[in-house]
Amino acid sequence: MRQIRILSLAALAVLGAVRTYAADITVIANPSVKASSISAADLKGVFLEIKSSLADGGRVEPVLEKSGAVHDAFLKAYLGKTDSSLESYYRSLVFTGKAFMPKVLAGDAEVVAYVARTKGAIGYVSSRSQTLGVKTLKVE
């Protein structure tokens, strides 16, 4: 009984941590993306290059940050991967000819600038970042 309680508390702590990570992240898109929200499953599909379009039919392109706290939080909260496991995943897709490596940029400002000028681009930035020229997607 005590073990079940400890496991339950640990599970709640993990869920709380995921919510905290997600609260520090803003998912952004080029204004050409018609959606105003995206499901967590669709977001994962886009960034794992399983999906190349959203429900509205518009093509999308994932944009990643190179490294850092926001990048790590995004991977943990939405993809369930570490940076090294994601890199291995992408390399296997490229090696088998199933996909190309996504665009990787140095930080929030570069991601915002690229997403603003690239039709269909979807990225993520710190919730404290300026997001002029892009739209914010609510993750459901």
C-alpha positions as CSV (number, residue, x, y, z in Angstrom):
1,M,0.0,0.0,0.0
2,R,2.8,2.4,0.9
3,Q,4.6,1.6,-2.4
4,I,1.4,2.4,-4.4
5,R,1.1,5.8,-2.6
6,I,4.8,6.6,-3.3
7,L,4.4,5.6,-7.0
8,S,1.3,7.8,-7.2
9,L,3.1,10.8,-5.7
10,A,6.0,10.2,-8.1
11,A,3.6,10.1,-11.1
12,L,2.0,13.3,-10.0
13,A,5.3,15.0,-9.6
14,V,6.3,14.0,-13.1
15,L,3.0,15.3,-14.5
16,G,3.6,18.5,-12.7
17,A,7.1,18.8,-14.1
18,V,5.8,18.3,-17.6
19,R,3.2,21.0,-17.2
20,T,5.9,23.3,-15.8
21,Y,8.1,22.6,-18.8
22,A,5.2,23.2,-21.2
23,A,4.2,26.5,-19.4
24,D,7.7,27.9,-20.2
25,I,7.3,27.2,-23.9
26,T,5.3,29.0,-26.6
27,V,4.6,27.2,-29.8
28,I,4.7,29.6,-32.8
29,A,3.8,29.3,-36.4
30,N,4.0,31.3,-39.6
31,P,0.8,33.4,-40.1
32,S,0.1,31.1,-43.2
33,V,-0.8,28.3,-40.8
34,K,-4.6,28.5,-40.5
35,A,-4.8,26.6,-37.2
36,S,-4.9,28.6,-33.9
37,S,-4.4,25.4,-31.8
38,I,-2.7,22.1,-32.2
39,S,-3.1,18.9,-30.3
40,A,-0.1,17.6,-28.4
41,A,-0.3,14.4,-30.6
42,D,-0.2,16.5,-33.8
43,L,2.7,18.6,-32.5
44,K,4.6,15.5,-31.7
45,G,3.8,14.1,-35.2
46,V,5.1,17.3,-36.9
47,F,8.3,17.3,-35.0
48,L,8.9,13.6,-35.4
49,E,8.2,14.1,-39.1
50,I,5.3,11.7,-39.1
51,K,3.0,14.5,-40.2
52,S,3.7,17.0,-42.8
53,S,0.4,18.8,-42.7
54,L,-2.3,19.7,-40.2
55,A,-6.0,19.0,-40.3
56,D,-6.6,22.0,-42.5
57,G,-4.4,20.5,-45.1
58,G,-1.7,23.1,-44.9
59,R,1.9,21.8,-45.1
60,V,4.1,22.5,-42.0
61,E,7.8,22.5,-41.4
62,P,9.3,21.9,-37.9
63,V,12.0,24.3,-36.7
64,L,14.1,23.3,-33.7
65,E,16.4,25.3,-31.4
66,K,20.0,24.0,-31.3
67,S,20.2,23.5,-27.6
68,G,19.4,25.0,-24.2
69,A,16.7,25.0,-21.6
70,V,13.8,25.7,-23.9
71,H,14.9,23.0,-26.3
72,D,15.3,20.4,-23.6
73,A,11.9,21.4,-22.0
74,F,10.2,21.1,-25.4
75,L,11.7,17.7,-26.1
76,K,10.7,16.4,-22.6
77,A,7.2,17.9,-22.5
78,Y,6.0,17.2,-26.1
79,L,8.3,14.6,-27.7
80,G,9.4,12.4,-24.8
81,K,12.9,12.4,-26.1
82,T,16.3,13.7,-25.1
83,D,18.5,15.8,-27.5
84,S,20.7,12.8,-28.3
85,S,17.8,10.4,-28.9
86,L,16.1,12.9,-31.2
87,E,19.3,13.4,-33.2
88,S,19.6,9.6,-33.6
89,Y,15.9,9.4,-34.6
90,Y,16.4,12.1,-37.3
91,R,19.6,10.5,-38.5
92,S,17.8,7.2,-39.0
93,L,15.0,8.9,-41.0
94,V,17.6,10.6,-43.2
95,F,19.6,7.4,-43.6
96,T,16.5,5.5,-44.8
97,G,15.4,8.3,-47.1
98,K,12.2,8.9,-45.1
99,A,12.8,12.5,-44.2
100,F,15.3,15.4,-44.2
101,M,16.9,17.0,-41.1
102,P,14.7,19.8,-39.8
103,K,16.0,23.4,-39.6
104,V,18.0,24.0,-36.4
105,L,18.6,27.5,-35.2
106,A,20.7,29.0,-32.4
107,G,18.0,30.6,-30.2
108,D,14.6,32.2,-29.7
109,A,15.2,35.3,-31.9
110,E,16.4,33.2,-34.8
111,V,13.5,30.8,-34.5
112,V,11.0,33.7,-34.5
113,A,12.6,35.4,-37.5
114,Y,12.7,32.2,-39.5
115,V,9.2,31.2,-38.6
116,A,7.9,34.7,-39.5
117,R,9.4,34.5,-43.0
118,T,8.8,30.8,-43.8
119,K,5.4,29.6,-45.0
120,G,4.2,26.7,-42.9
121,A,7.0,26.9,-40.3
122,I,6.3,25.8,-36.7
123,G,8.7,26.3,-33.9
124,Y,8.9,26.9,-30.2
125,V,10.5,29.6,-28.0
126,S,10.6,30.6,-24.4
127,S,7.3,32.0,-23.2
128,R,9.2,35.2,-22.3
129,S,10.3,35.8,-25.9
130,Q,9.1,38.5,-28.3
131,T,6.9,36.8,-31.0
132,L,6.2,39.7,-33.4
133,G,5.4,38.5,-36.9
134,V,4.3,35.0,-35.9
135,K,1.2,33.5,-34.4
136,T,1.0,31.6,-31.2
137,L,-0.6,28.1,-31.3
138,K,-2.4,26.8,-28.2
139,V,-1.4,23.2,-27.5
140,E,-4.3,21.2,-26.4
